[in-house]
């Protein structure tokens, strides 16, 4: 007579253990998904803003120091051409050509900084 009473209690025990295991796995899955969403949000939104602000502040400080040094030394870094020379510079588009050359040099420098790049 003890055997029929033992089967329902074993079924209840197995049911309890399986539901506890399922709840534990679901909790782990939800924690994993929440953590991934938090990390994704941080790296897509927060980190680029912080890096942008830091780089902007760094460049602003550097440029202000350079401008101070240039202003105090009496040098003027701007190209100022007048009359015939200005007309020639405008006709031959010298500033645009310089911009293209400098952009090419910057691209070459950037490609050299990439490891395992074929551009050495």
C-alpha positions as CSV (number, residue, x, y, z in Angstrom):
1,X,0.0,0.0,0.0
2,X,2.9,2.4,0.4
3,X,3.8,2.2,-3.3
4,X,0.7,4.1,-4.6
5,X,1.3,6.9,-2.1
6,X,5.0,7.1,-3.1
7,X,4.4,7.8,-6.9
8,X,2.4,11.0,-6.4
9,X,5.0,12.4,-4.0
10,X,7.8,11.6,-6.4
11,X,5.9,13.3,-9.2
12,X,5.4,16.4,-7.0
13,X,9.1,16.4,-6.1
14,X,10.2,16.1,-9.7
15,X,7.7,18.8,-10.7
16,X,9.0,21.1,-8.0
17,X,12.6,20.5,-8.9
18,X,12.0,21.0,-12.7
19,X,10.0,24.2,-12.1
20,X,12.8,25.5,-9.8
21,X,15.4,24.7,-12.4
22,X,13.3,26.4,-15.1
23,X,12.9,29.5,-13.0
24,X,16.7,29.6,-12.3
25,X,17.5,29.3,-16.0
26,X,14.9,31.9,-17.0
27,X,16.3,34.3,-14.3
28,X,19.9,33.7,-15.7
29,X,18.6,34.3,-19.3
30,X,16.9,37.5,-18.3
31,X,20.0,38.7,-16.4
32,X,22.1,37.9,-19.4
33,X,19.8,39.8,-21.8
34,X,19.5,42.8,-19.5
35,X,23.3,42.9,-19.1
36,X,23.8,42.7,-22.9
37,X,21.3,45.5,-23.5
38,X,23.0,47.6,-20.9
39,X,26.5,47.0,-22.4
40,X,25.1,47.7,-25.9
41,X,23.5,50.9,-24.8
42,X,26.7,52.0,-23.1
43,X,28.9,51.3,-26.1
44,X,26.6,52.7,-28.6
45,X,25.5,55.9,-26.8
46,X,27.5,56.7,-23.7
47,X,31.1,55.8,-24.6
48,X,31.2,57.7,-28.0
49,X,29.8,60.8,-26.3
50,X,32.4,60.6,-23.5
51,X,35.3,60.0,-26.0
52,X,34.0,62.8,-28.2
53,X,33.9,65.2,-25.3
54,X,37.4,64.2,-24.1
55,X,38.9,64.6,-27.6
56,X,37.1,67.9,-28.2
57,X,38.4,69.3,-24.9
58,X,41.9,68.0,-25.6
59,X,42.0,69.5,-29.1
60,X,40.5,72.8,-27.8
61,X,43.2,73.1,-25.2
62,X,45.9,72.2,-27.7
63,X,44.7,74.7,-30.2
64,X,44.3,77.5,-27.7
65,X,47.9,76.9,-26.5
66,X,49.1,76.9,-30.1
67,X,47.2,80.1,-30.9
68,X,48.6,81.7,-27.8
69,X,52.2,80.8,-28.8
70,X,51.6,82.0,-32.3
71,X,50.0,85.2,-31.2
72,X,52.8,86.0,-28.7
73,X,55.6,85.2,-31.2
74,X,54.1,87.5,-33.9
75,X,53.6,84.8,-36.5
76,X,50.5,84.7,-38.6
77,X,49.6,81.2,-39.9
78,X,47.0,82.3,-42.4
79,X,47.8,82.6,-46.1
80,X,47.1,86.1,-47.3
81,X,47.6,86.9,-50.9
82,X,46.7,90.2,-52.4
83,X,46.4,91.6,-55.9
84,X,48.0,89.6,-58.7
85,X,49.2,86.8,-56.4
86,X,45.7,86.5,-55.0
87,X,44.3,86.3,-58.5
88,X,46.8,83.5,-59.5
89,X,46.0,81.5,-56.3
90,X,42.3,81.8,-57.1
91,X,42.7,80.8,-60.7
92,X,44.9,77.8,-60.0
93,X,42.9,76.8,-57.0
94,X,45.9,76.5,-54.8
95,X,44.1,76.1,-51.5
96,X,41.9,73.3,-52.8
97,X,45.0,71.6,-54.2
98,X,46.8,71.9,-50.8
99,X,43.7,70.5,-49.1
100,X,43.7,67.4,-51.4
101,X,47.5,66.9,-50.9
102,X,47.2,67.2,-47.1
103,X,44.2,64.9,-47.0
104,X,46.2,62.3,-49.0
105,X,49.2,62.6,-46.6
106,X,46.8,62.2,-43.6
107,X,45.3,59.1,-45.3
108,X,48.7,57.6,-45.9
109,X,49.7,58.2,-42.3
110,X,46.5,56.7,-41.1
111,X,47.0,53.6,-43.2
112,X,50.5,53.2,-42.0
113,X,49.3,53.1,-38.4
114,X,47.0,50.1,-39.1
115,X,48.8,46.9,-38.2
116,X,49.2,44.3,-40.9
117,X,48.3,46.9,-43.6
118,X,49.7,46.4,-47.0
119,X,50.5,50.1,-47.2
120,X,54.0,50.4,-45.5
